[in-house]
Amino acid sequence: MKFSDDIPHMQMNVVVSLGEEQLLQEAKDNAVTDAEMPILALRQLVLFPTVMMPVHLGRKSAIKLAQDAEKNHRVIAVFTQVNNDTENPQASDLFPIGCAAHIIKVIHNPMAGHVALIMGLGRIELKEVTSTKPFLKGRVNSLPDIIPPRDDNEYNTMYETVVERANTIAHLADTHIPEEMIQTMAATGPQRPMLANYMCGHIDVSTQDKMQMLFESDMKKRVNHLLLHMDTIIKQGELKADILRRTSQDMDSKQRKYFLHEQMRQIEKELGGGKGDSHATALREKAKDKKWPAHVAEMFEHEVMKLSMDESHSSEFNMQLNYLETLVSLPWGELSQDNLDLKHAQRVLDRDHYGIKEVKERIIEHLAILRLRGDHKSPILCLVGPPGVGKTSLGRSIASALGREYVRISLGGVHDESEIRGHRRTYIGAMPGRILKGLQKATKDNPVFILDEIDKVGGYSNNGDPSSALLEVLDPEQNTTFHDNYLDTDYDLSRVMFIATANTTSTIPAPLLDRMEVINMSGYAMEEKVEIARRHLLAKVKGECGMGDRDIKLSKGVLQHIINNYTRESGVRGLEKQLAKLMRKVAVSNLSNAEATESIDTVKALEDLVGKPDYVREDYEGNDLAGVVTGLAWTQVGGEILYIETSLSRGKGARLTLTGNLGDVMKESAMLALEYVKAHADGLGIDERLFEQYNIHVHVPEGATPKDGPSAGVTIVTSMVSALTQRKVRRGLAMTGEITLRGRVTPVGGIKEKILAAKRAGIKEIMLCAANRRNVEKIDPLYVKGLTFHYVETIQDVIEYAILPEKVKSPLWFRLEDTKEKE
């Protein structure tokens, strides 16, 4: 019989001869605080209190230590090495928790070398190593075990289960644990848990698993860990028995997988390290050049240590590995070198985009500040404008001008806060938020980051409030310490240049809007669209249609016809689609006919290829009818003209009918206009009996389209006065403005878009509130060329200019109190 095979019998003899009480008393007697002890470092072995085990002594220093301790009856400190390959371990190479022990005997065998038989006394903690010669010495503190009280039924039941599982394991073919020793140890009871400690040290589990049990001072928790491992061992034993018997019973697939993984792990360990070690080495290699803060480096090392201790087939291993790979894939202070040449930036912006002067000026200003200030703090911009004006593509041009990486995420329809902040690591499938994922993609800490469609981000729901999560991202005072739930540490976003895009600011929460610098990008004028088509769109669509090498020319008149009659938009997205359609038709024509189409210079040639126009131009309809007035409106796709129509019908009077799918605000404007006209009927030359004997009907055409807002106030009051007096409205005039009950005209928004709509419709004169003069003065003279503006302050100013003295050609006759009077 081998010496190691006889250890269980020797353990039982010690228990019988000394008694459990004496062993426990001896452990208490050797309790120490800040005491210096010789240290014996073990490889792959873990010693537990009251447990006896043989130790093969390979190091000369270990042999000298054992012989000295046996001779002088000294208590030694036994600690397990973290890495088995370390030849001369220091404090950092040892697990911090170990066990005080007696050396019972040292035996020398010519074949096996020196073997020491040691008995564990009590758990201890290593404070520091004080000496390495002639062997390791260090200061330690005792760590007493916490034994549950006698009346703890849960603990007593758990301990009984340990006894049952130990008997089961003793019957397995590849174990050498005598049943009589189990019975002797079990008889000591749960208050003196010798059997539990013995099984902790002798069951076939990893060193990390044994250390996890030794770390537990609470005996109930230690027994709970032990039961889990014992169950696994029993299942493995049963699985092996099934394989040996070659029965036809189906084996549980999960147990087979676990068993095979465990065997692979043991093989990997014998060959020199498992997956955890190889992954840890690769991660440390990636992390060595990272410029992250000290606390992040410390956290990284701690998490790598946890990865090394995890089983490679466990779900926790994969979760930990994914987290660490995310950590090392972030740029952590790696910056692109900014190109601060202002002329270069201007050339790039002008090359990629025509117009949008205000946005370009703001980018050049930012570059100038960067050159003067010398840091990488970036502004947070919000580009607001209708679809198709180039908000998103402008971000790519800005990145090109600055020499930075470009990242874009779409926020439209995002309803989950974790999309911004990430998921906590405790969830299966957890991942960082889209902000950090964007930085992973950019590989730099200062990209141009486009937050597209920020006006369409979802509000509060059961999944949190993503718009509120964006407050931290877009606040320069907070984003230096942005906290992603998955990363679970602060990340500096202050060097990222965030550019948000939106179609309107009305749906953006006020606190979020306040953190951004809003730059309005209004629609393009006709002249701008023609230039954009010539400089950018034609070459793009020809390339997409395989005709990049063909010189196909479109005259300016044809381009204008396409813009006016085939598209209805403020941007150029629809124009690009129409040009792509035209190029496809040209491609078919060139392949079908012998004579290739090289130029399209007439409207007829255009219509022969693409068919008749899709839209009827919004032309001004004239002033022949009383009560019809042209107004100007703003929509999300740009400006539009609209007509306000007022008619009178005989009835009981005092009845106002409003049609045309009007919103509440617009209805209130109509009621306000009627009250003003009633109050000032004498000054306007209106017989008050009209309000008593005639009903008034106000209609806005295109009833399928919802309409709302206060800017039609002046148009409605002018329409009512014209209908009630049957006088003409000045020809070629459009107007916009809000009214008050006192008769004041107040300013409105969307002036540029409304002016463009008026130009498209052929209108020559526009009436605005005097306070809107500043808006007109900011507009490029190209947009207002050919237009005359009239600025008013009161409704009376509007009526005096807009309503002409002469009647319409066929005025209505009003019958008032059976008297026919021609108005």
Secondary structure, 3 states (H helix, E strand, C coil): CCCHHHHHHHHHHHHHHHCHHHHHHHHHHCCCCCEEEEEEEECCCCCCCCCEEEEEECCHHHHHHHHHHHHHCCEEEEEEECCCCCCCCCHHHECCEEEEEEEEEEEEECCCEEEEEEEEEEEEEEEEEEECCCCCEEEEEECCCECCCCCCHHHHHHHHHHHHHHHHHHCCCCCCCCHHHHHHHHCCCCCCCHHHHHHHHHCCCCHHHHHHHHHCCEHHHHHHHHHHHHHHHHHHHHHHHHHHHCCCCCCCHHHHHHHHHHHHHHHHHHHHCCHHHHHHHHHHHHHCCCCCCHHHHHHHHHHHHHHHHCCCCCHHHHHHHHHHHHHHHCCCCCCCCCCCCHHHHHHHHHHHCCCCHHHHHHHHHHHHHHHHHCCCCCCCEEEECCCCCCHHHHHHHHHHHHCCCEEEEECCCCCCCHHHHCCCCCCCCCCCCHHHHHHHHHCCCCCEEEEECHHHCCCCECCECHHHHHHHHCCCCCHHHEECCCCCCEECCCCCEEEEEECCCCCCCHHHHHCCEEEECCCCCHHHHHHHHHHHHHHHHHHHCCCCCCCCEECHHHHHHHHHHCCCCCCCHHHHHHHHHHHHHHHHHHHHCCCCCCEECCHHHHHHHHCCCCCCCCCCCCCCCCCEEEEEEEECCEEEEEEEEEEEEECCCCCEEEECCECHHHHHHHHHHHHHHHHCHHHHCCCCHHHHHEEEEEECCCCCCCECCCCCHHHHHHHHHHHHHCEEECCCEEECCEECCCCEEECCCCHHHHHHHHHHCCCCEEEEEHHHHHHHHCCCHHHHCCCEEEEECEHHHHHHHHEEEEECCCCCEEEECCEEEEC
